[in-house]
Amino acid sequence: MGQKITPSLASLYVQAAESSPAPRLAPVLMQGFPAAPKHRVTWSNWMLPPFSQWGFRNLARLRPTIDVPAGAGAAGLLKAAPAALDSLYFDSECGLSISVMDHLVASQTDAFLVMQGDTVLFERYFNGQCAADRHIMFSVTKSLIGTLGEQLVTQGVLKPELPAAYYVPELAGSAFGDATLRQLFDMAVGIDYSEVYDDPNSESSQYGYACGFQPAPAQYAQFESLYQYLPSLKKRGGHGGFFHYVTATTEALAWVMERASGEACSQMLASIWGRLGCERDGYFMADPWGRNVAGAGFSATLRDMARFGRLLANDGRHDGVELLSPETVDRIAAGADPAIYAQNAEFSQWTPGASYRSQWYVFNDHSQALLAGGIHGQYLFVDKPSGVVIVKQSSLADAVGPFDADSVRMLRAIAAHLSH
């Protein structure tokens, strides 16, 4: 999840304001039995506009999935105290002052929620999405996995100083084999890997085929499952002392977690999800061998993602019950060395002042603010000092694009506004 700068950001806001009244109407997709070819969402096109608006919130109709049950009890009540945050302005990267609503429309937001404590201050849906829809969160999934992994560290199930191959011998000889778990947690693995989404033969594209996000073109089909793909990745250089964002690193961490604990990540998350008062089951996409896709595959409703964020804001407690150890949350929120993160120009431009710890972006320039981000505009932001939790679900046309840095600026501006 990085950020590419374009000189036309200001003009993109103008175009969005002129052509996209809010709320925008979704294109007529998947209507009819069958839908007309030009309106049909398939495994091949669900990540491409305009099909992604439907595909991102209906992945379970296209791919195998693994449920994360909401629990048998009634959904937890969220209070509401509407605030006019849509008219709040923030300073855009392009030099303009942009309103929250103008940014939400321009950045193709599908759903957006701001909560402080137990109170929803702002909640909006666009493009045909409704409150019951479960939207894919892409790499926000990594932060859920990182949280579960740190809980295993707290419980003594994982020792972060040990190498990955200690737990998963199949990783010996791969890029991950002699990397410590701490290096996996913090994306500091020396690996020959390019996260280039539009190259059909890049390592990240091979990841997408192996996990089942996209059907593999015949000339690129190599791996049946992530279990085959991960041991194939090769080491490049040493480990540690840098930040190198690699989705496969999260998958290797998840494999270690599962082998050490004897539970799938979906089961680990269910032990928390089922006690948060969630409204719906969440779900992971399953790879072709039935493994949960831990680096990018989780879908949930807007409000339920906010409930998970609130758990972190409350130091792991929900309704007085400890679901995560406060030590786990503290270890994440402490962050890492921002000087290491700053060396990655692409990421530090997107999230200036941050470091990367346990699969979270941690803002060291503001005490204990946590960010999870995913391609196509997915965000979970937790500002612990103010208790503000924000979720943004989107269907941006580009995986990484010109609005990304402004999305982060907007999230931080809203938290700052509500901190007074």
Backbone hydrogen bonds, N-H to C=O, Kabsch-Sander energy under -0.5 kcal/mol:
donor,donor_aa,acceptor,acceptor_aa,energy
9,L,6,T,-1.1
12,L,8,S,-2.2
13,Y,9,L,-1.7
14,V,10,A,-1.8
15,Q,11,S,-2.8
16,A,12,L,-2.3
17,A,13,Y,-2.3
18,E,14,V,-2.0
19,S,15,Q,-2.3
20,S,16,A,-2.1
29,L,27,P,-1.3
30,M,39,H,-3.0
33,F,34,P,-0.7
36,A,31,Q,-0.6
39,H,36,A,-2.3
40,R,37,P,-1.2
46,W,42,T,-1.6
48,L,45,N,-2.3
51,F,48,L,-0.5
52,S,48,L,-1.5
53,Q,50,P,-1.3
54,W,51,F,-0.8
55,G,51,F,-2.9
56,F,52,S,-3.1
57,R,54,W,-0.9
58,N,55,G,-1.1
61,R,58,N,-2.0
62,L,59,L,-2.0
63,R,59,L,-2.2
66,I,284,F,-2.9
68,V,282,G,-3.0
76,G,277,G,-2.0
79,K,77,L,-0.5
79,K,118,D,-1.7
81,A,120,V,-2.3
83,A,121,L,-2.9
85,L,83,A,-2.3
87,S,84,A,-1.0
88,L,85,L,-1.5
90,F,98,I,-2.3
92,S,90,F,-0.7
92,S,96,L,-3.1
95,G,92,S,-1.6
98,I,90,F,-2.6
98,I,96,L,-0.6
100,V,88,L,-2.4
101,M,86,D,-2.2
103,H,99,S,-2.2
104,L,100,V,-2.7
105,V,101,M,-2.3
106,A,102,D,-2.4
107,S,103,H,-2.7
108,Q,105,V,-1.5
109,T,104,L,-2.4
110,D,393,Q,-3.4
111,A,393,Q,-2.1
112,F,124,R,-2.3
113,L,391,V,-2.2
114,V,122,F,-2.7
115,M,389,V,-3.0
116,Q,119,T,-2.7
117,G,387,G,-2.1
119,T,116,Q,-1.9
120,V,79,K,-3.3
121,L,114,V,-2.7
121,L,119,T,-0.6
122,F,114,V,-1.5
124,R,112,F,-2.5
126,F,110,D,-2.8
127,N,24,R,-1.2
129,Q,126,F,-2.3
133,D,130,C,-1.7
134,R,57,R,-0.6
135,H,133,D,-0.6
135,H,300,A,-2.4
136,I,56,F,-2.9
137,M,298,F,-3.0
140,V,137,M,-2.3
141,T,138,F,-2.2
142,K,139,S,-0.9
143,S,139,S,-0.7
143,S,140,V,-0.8
144,L,140,V,-1.2
145,I,141,T,-2.2
146,G,142,K,-2.8
147,T,143,S,-2.0
148,L,144,L,-2.3
149,G,145,I,-2.7
150,E,146,G,-2.4
151,Q,147,T,-1.8
152,L,148,L,-1.6
153,V,149,G,-1.7
154,T,150,E,-2.4
155,Q,151,Q,-2.0
156,G,153,V,-1.3
157,V,152,L,-2.1
158,L,152,L,-1.2
162,L,159,K,-2.0
164,A,176,F,-0.7
164,A,179,A,-2.3
165,A,177,G,-2.2
166,Y,163,P,-1.3
167,Y,163,P,-0.6
167,Y,164,A,-1.2
168,V,164,A,-2.4
171,L,168,V,-2.4
172,A,169,P,-1.9
174,S,171,L,-2.2
175,A,233,L,-2.4
177,G,171,L,-0.8
179,A,176,F,-1.4
181,L,162,L,-1.9
182,R,160,P,-2.3
184,L,180,T,-1.7
185,F,181,L,-3.1
186,D,182,R,-2.0
187,M,184,L,-1.2
188,A,183,Q,-3.0
191,I,189,V,-0.9
192,D,234,K,-2.9
193,Y,191,I,-1.3
196,V,194,S,-1.3
197,Y,195,E,-0.6
199,D,196,V,-1.0
202,S,199,D,-1.7
204,S,194,S,-1.7
206,Q,202,S,-2.5
207,Y,203,E,-2.0
208,G,204,S,-2.0
209,Y,205,S,-2.1
210,A,206,Q,-2.6
211,C,207,Y,-2.3
212,G,208,G,-0.8
213,F,208,G,-1.8
214,Q,208,G,-1.2
220,Y,217,P,-2.4
221,A,217,P,-1.0
221,A,218,A,-0.6
228,Q,225,S,-0.9
229,Y,225,S,-2.1
230,L,226,L,-2.6
232,S,229,Y,-1.3
233,L,229,Y,-0.5
233,L,230,L,-1.3
236,R,190,G,-0.9
240,G,188,A,-2.7
244,H,187,M,-2.9
246,V,244,H,-0.5
249,T,246,V,-1.1
250,T,246,V,-0.9
250,T,247,T,-0.7
251,E,247,T,-1.4
252,A,248,A,-2.2
253,L,249,T,-2.3
254,A,250,T,-2.6
255,W,251,E,-2.1
256,V,252,A,-2.1
257,M,253,L,-2.5
258,E,254,A,-2.5
259,R,255,W,-2.5
260,A,256,V,-2.6
261,S,257,M,-2.2
262,G,258,E,-2.3
267,Q,264,A,-0.6
268,M,264,A,-2.2
269,L,265,C,-2.7
270,A,266,S,-1.8
271,S,267,Q,-1.4
272,I,269,L,-1.4
273,W,269,L,-3.5
274,G,270,A,-2.2
275,R,272,I,-2.2
276,L,273,W,-1.3
278,C,273,W,-0.7
282,G,68,V,-2.3
283,Y,299,S,-2.0
284,F,66,I,-2.6
285,M,297,G,-1.8
286,A,64,P,-2.6
287,D,291,R,-2.9
290,G,287,D,-2.7
293,V,285,M,-2.7
294,A,292,N,-1.0
297,G,293,V,-1.3
299,S,283,Y,-2.5
300,A,135,H,-1.7
305,M,301,T,-2.0
306,A,302,L,-1.7
307,R,303,R,-2.0
308,F,304,D,-1.8
309,G,305,M,-2.0
310,R,306,A,-2.6
311,L,307,R,-1.6
312,L,308,F,-1.2
313,A,309,G,-2.2
314,N,310,R,-1.9
315,D,312,L,-1.8
316,G,311,L,-3.0
317,R,314,N,-1.3
318,H,321,V,-2.8
321,V,318,H,-2.0
323,L,316,G,-2.9
323,L,321,V,-0.8
324,L,316,G,-2.1
328,T,325,S,-0.6
329,V,325,S,-1.7
330,D,326,P,-2.7
331,R,327,E,-2.2
332,I,328,T,-1.6
333,A,329,V,-2.9
334,A,330,D,-1.5
335,G,332,I,-1.8
340,I,337,D,-0.9
341,Y,337,D,-1.4
342,A,338,P,-2.5
343,Q,339,A,-0.7
343,Q,340,I,-0.9
344,N,341,Y,-1.9
345,A,343,Q,-1.1
348,S,344,N,-2.7
349,Q,345,A,-1.5
350,W,346,E,-1.1
351,T,347,F,-2.6
354,A,351,T,-1.4
355,S,362,V,-2.2
357,R,360,W,-2.6
359,Q,185,F,-1.2
360,W,357,R,-1.5
361,Y,371,L,-2.6
362,V,355,S,-2.6
362,V,360,W,-0.6
363,F,369,A,-2.8
364,N,353,G,-1.1
364,N,362,V,-1.2
365,D,353,G,-1.1
366,H,363,F,-1.5
369,A,363,F,-0.6
369,A,366,H,-1.1
370,L,368,Q,-0.5
370,L,382,V,-3.1
371,L,361,Y,-2.7
372,A,380,L,-2.7
374,G,378,Q,-2.7
376,H,399,A,-2.2
377,G,374,G,-0.9
378,Q,374,G,-1.7
379,Y,392,K,-2.6
380,L,372,A,-2.3
381,F,390,I,-2.9
382,V,370,L,-3.0
383,D,388,V,-3.1
384,K,368,Q,-1.7
384,K,382,V,-1.0
387,G,383,D,-1.6
388,V,383,D,-1.2
389,V,115,M,-3.2
390,I,381,F,-2.5
391,V,113,L,-2.2
392,K,379,Y,-2.2
393,Q,111,A,-2.8
395,S,108,Q,-2.5
396,L,376,H,-1.8
404,D,401,G,-1.3
407,S,403,F,-2.0
408,V,404,D,-1.6
409,R,405,A,-2.1
410,M,406,D,-2.8
411,L,407,S,-2.4
412,R,408,V,-2.3
413,A,409,R,-2.1
414,I,410,M,-2.4
415,A,411,L,-2.1
416,A,412,R,-2.3
417,H,413,A,-2.4
418,L,414,I,-2.1
419,S,415,A,-0.7
419,S,416,A,-0.8
420,H,416,A,-0.5
420,H,417,H,-0.7
